[in-house]
Amino acid sequence: MEQCESKTMYVCKQPATWRQTVQVGNRVDGRFLYYSYWCDEHAEVVAQRRRRDHLTPPMMVRLAPEAT
């Protein structure tokens, strides 16, 4: 499983629960750049920041939990 990529003051040690698609250009037709992985807490921070800055919501999907 991926680890959260937050790098604010420290590297988050939480497992990632969200995958964000990062693209250039049009959200549907734009060129894919990479995936970012976030825990619940940091995914909410990303979403709040985009709302505050009047940007489109992030394209995130919840990751399925690992089968044990």
C-alpha positions in Angstrom: 0.0 0.0 0.0 1.1 3.5 -0.7 2.1 6.0 2.0 0.7 9.5 2.4 2.8 12.1 0.5 2.3 15.0 2.9 5.5 16.9 3.5 4.3 19.7 5.8 6.6 19.8 8.7 7.2 16.1 8.6 6.6 13.1 6.3 3.2 11.7 7.2 3.5 8.1 8.4 -0.2 7.2 7.7 -1.1 4.8 4.9 -2.7 6.4 1.9 -6.5 6.1 1.6 -6.9 8.5 -1.4 -5.3 8.7 -4.8 -5.4 12.1 -6.6 -5.0 12.3 -10.4 -2.8 15.2 -11.4 -3.2 16.4 -15.0 -2.3 19.4 -17.2 -5.1 21.1 -19.1 -8.7 20.0 -19.3 -9.7 17.7 -16.5 -11.1 15.1 -18.8 -8.8 15.4 -21.8 -5.7 16.8 -20.1 -2.4 15.1 -20.2 -1.8 12.8 -17.2 1.2 13.7 -15.1 1.2 11.5 -12.0 -0.8 10.2 -9.0 -0.5 11.7 -5.5 -1.5 9.6 -2.5 -3.0 11.1 0.7 -4.4 9.9 4.0 -7.9 11.0 5.1 -6.6 14.1 7.0 -4.3 15.4 4.3 -6.9 14.7 1.5 -9.3 17.0 3.3 -6.6 19.6 3.6 -6.1 19.4 -0.2 -9.8 19.7 -0.8 -10.2 22.6 1.5 -7.3 24.5 0.0 -8.8 24.1 -3.5 -12.2 25.3 -2.3 -10.5 28.3 -0.5 -8.6 29.2 -3.7 -11.7 28.8 -5.8 -10.2 26.0 -7.9 -12.0 22.9 -9.2 -12.3 20.1 -6.7 -9.4 17.6 -6.8 -9.9 14.4 -8.8 -9.6 11.9 -6.0 -10.7 8.3 -5.5 -10.8 6.3 -2.3 -8.4 3.4 -2.4 -9.8 0.0 -1.5 -8.5 -1.4 1.8 -5.9 -4.2 1.4 -7.3 -7.7 1.7 -5.8 -9.5 4.7 
